[in-house]
Amino acid sequence: MTPPVGWSLLRQQARRLAPCLVAVLAWSTPLPAQAQTDTGTCEALKALGGETSVSKVIQLNNPLTVVFGRTNFNTDFTVTNVYHSYWVDFQSEEVHEPEPGEDGEQQQVVMGVEQDLFPVVSYLKFSDRSSLKVFGDKLLLDPGEYRRLGPFYPPQGKLVTEVNVKVGSSARLDAAGLRYTISVDGCF
């Protein structure tokens, strides 16, 4: 059976609009570690290493990149419960005013005062070792700006074991040095 005429065009349009729809769902109101939302109670997930929030600097020129081709882009959050949905909290680093050094000269500013473009991709990883990309976009953020991305729902019958957040891209070299903090919530 062949698909009706226009089916291919409709499918292409849906693929183009999917990231836009996810971006529309992003909003900017911080929630505490355990909070009540429209979908229920949320809990902060722990990243590998035990922390519920992780602060990083996008690095492209470190020894692991040169030797193994590896970067610090990925952060995995462990899922220990069965949740209805997941949220990714993302905040760009605040601008730090330069402080006078010992010789009286000003030290460099951590980030410029203009908006920065953060390449962000997030995946749900499942017990059967498969994964599902739930977000992929470049976030244009002011220094210190916060975004809450989601909700992301796992497919029926799939058990989520990790939520992966990748910040950075080898194709976007000017993102090197950008600072951010991320955390993930699982909601019942």
Secondary structure by P-SEA (a helix, b strand, c coil): cccccaaaaaaaaaaaaaaaaaaaabbbbbbcccccccccbbbbbbccccccbbbbcccccccccccccccccbbbbbbcccccbbbbbbbcccccccccccccccccccccccbbbbbbbbbbbccccccccccccccccccbbbbbcccccccccccccbbbbbcccccccccccccbbbbbbbcc
